[in-house]
């Protein structure tokens, strides 16, 4: 631990003459409302190397940017610090400003005094201002040690992978293919089409769903630039923006392309099972086509159901029936290795299973059906030929009740609004009225959300047609044993009276939920999910279709519940975003990769062992350690692992981080929490806490690293040696790490540190580890609140002890 | 599409279910048990009974399970088993 001793004081001084300009942004009242920006700017002027310091109303505005540009020239600035919002929002903006003025963009630094300060300390102006000053002090200290970096460019493969063949995936694939790029469209089911293929009509125009979808499906099927991979699943994705390598397993159909879809094989097949496409309301055989418009128009054998097991042909009836000899039980799964530059995730959503809401009696009462079952019943090609019939007696009901928000907007399901159910019900009610005008229809709702173009008109039309809207969901549905009719009992909250209404059939308007297996795609592509479980976008307003991982885009219900129009819009947007990358043909990689300091390296190989990307070539014999820049993700876990300080992480150097710790602990260290947050999850989580105005104590100082794996034990030890009361290390949840598995190293290192603290008889509660994802702002806020108690309990003696112990090591 | 499937399909009564009639020529059987072993629907099992040659011929446990794949007929070395489809025009 001699290193720590050396670093104890100002361990690094810049070599050149540093001239820093500091710009403190008011962001209207967003920052100025709880931070005295003028005072912060005045304070910044007193810091070392700062030659100019100003506060400005909106620094990101054009005049604000111009101010920085002209100052860079006028004051010969060679470092710029902007104290404003999160670098995750405006770092690119200000980096561009610096570049415009001839300054290398890596010489720019940001202090996050909005998301991490003014918004989370709304009611304590004095402490918030103090914290803002500290954050600026940290930023200036780091800025002084920043170095100019050159970015490498890597070529982009001009091919795209679209995962999911619903309407969003189809649209994205078509747009990309029309632009001229080769597209692999991967679909897990035997046909593309997705949920939209199951629907009867669409709102608000009442177009026939399959009639508008089928031509698109056919286009996708025969487009020369689209390679359709149905009955296939993505198994592995490696690489990075522009250069992904995906492994796709193409499961055998046991029916070759020779199939003409004549259907002669079906009647001879002696095994049957409920048809999933018709939600089990009809039957299909062991050899089948999911629905008549399926693309590809090729039958498929369900081997789970088929009598023929591996290597034994027990039943050959379909083989004999097929004139074209298209059935081949010898087909084997194929693994395809695809090289693509961009990926569109359009994996769709599942529907809520209402069986868990026992009061509605789904699965208990035959005449309680779901809205998806209704779609198949009202569809002319469906199991009842377009007649809504009561499953109990196959009669057309005279009274129908729709129950809204089943599984949505409730603790007993999902908290969010599923977006489409209100309009879907209104559409369904009109469909019933169109076929059977005498039907009495009740809609039990909480709020009717008819927010889109043409939606309100449709709602009004339904009311005019005599559909009765009753505010207040039924508390219970009871079945009349004899007639199988249903009694719906609840409170009409508008009239404040109880209702007890008899209906012959009840339709549960079920919500949309994330795919049950979204964790698989999440892991394959290192994506994040919101608390609701849908995939998270890079920025909710400004980058709504970009995933946080470069080169990956989101479309359709995988991102959030949405209707067909929004899915199509988002798919086209995702395709356009992907096209922009591929049109450029190359992409610059952030200069945050490591450099070897050869004189320190002992060729021990520890770095190679922890690298999640196998990007370090280690050859003990040849005494060679080499970094493969293109494969490196830039997490920095190698540098944290190196015991000899032989790895320099560019833009996140040891010196820069030590300088931030120094600055953060300069005043009142014994009251402070030093928090290391990874860029992708925890720092974003802290941003989210800010955006949501979650209030927490002001004594935390967040240091951003790309990955929690960058947090070397020496940083934590140094923070304690400087007298910090507590340290928080925080990263993505285990299994969700943006850098595959680098956070396992974080866990190991923190566990080691805990052991060490125990050995030194220090209170190990002062070091906390918490996994916080980008949507868990509250988790971060409550962790800080919890740690506040630890800070309060740490005695001056304990602080002195840790200062001594950690210095000694 | 993982949606809960629990109802009896509406067309359950219309779907043709094969009605098999299994015939075993007991005395032709030499008890190789191929038919029992390879039946994909587990329709047969070895009987206690001894045939004229002193072997245990198979017996039918559940005829309704048979889907008329005819594999037993195909693999029987002694032509001792065959299945015919019942004529269900007047109900079975």
Boltz contact constraints between the chains, C-beta under 6 A:
constraints:
  - contact:
      token1: [A, 270]
      token2: [B, 18]
      max_distance: 6.0
  - contact:
      token1: [A, 270]
      token2: [B, 67]
      max_distance: 6.0
  - contact:
      token1: [A, 270]
      token2: [B, 68]
      max_distance: 6.0
  - contact:
      token1: [A, 272]
      token2: [B, 15]
      max_distance: 6.0
  - contact:
      token1: [A, 274]
      token2: [B, 5]
      max_distance: 6.0
  - contact:
      token1: [A, 274]
      token2: [B, 9]
      max_distance: 6.0
  - contact:
      token1: [A, 276]
      token2: [B, 1]
      max_distance: 6.0
  - contact:
      token1: [A, 279]
      token2: [B, 3]
      max_distance: 6.0
  - contact:
      token1: [A, 280]
      token2: [B, 5]
      max_distance: 6.0
  - contact:
      token1: [A, 280]
      token2: [B, 7]
      max_distance: 6.0
  - contact:
      token1: [A, 281]
      token2: [B, 10]
      max_distance: 6.0
  - contact:
      token1: [A, 282]
      token2: [B, 9]
      max_distance: 6.0
  - contact:
      token1: [A, 282]
      token2: [B, 11]
      max_distance: 6.0
  - contact:
      token1: [A, 283]
      token2: [B, 9]
      max_distance: 6.0
  - contact:
      token1: [A, 283]
      token2: [B, 11]
      max_distance: 6.0
  - contact:
      token1: [A, 283]
      token2: [B, 15]
      max_distance: 6.0
  - contact:
      token1: [A, 307]
      token2: [B, 40]
      max_distance: 6.0
  - contact:
      token1: [A, 307]
      token2: [B, 69]
      max_distance: 6.0
  - contact:
      token1: [A, 314]
      token2: [B, 40]
      max_distance: 6.0
  - contact:
      token1: [A, 314]
      token2: [B, 69]
      max_distance: 6.0
  - contact:
      token1: [A, 314]
      token2: [B, 71]
      max_distance: 6.0
  - contact:
      token1: [A, 315]
      token2: [B, 69]
      max_distance: 6.0
  - contact:
      token1: [A, 353]
      token2: [B, 4]
      max_distance: 6.0
  - contact:
      token1: [A, 363]
      token2: [B, 6]
      max_distance: 6.0
  - contact:
      token1: [A, 383]
      token2: [B, 10]
      max_distance: 6.0
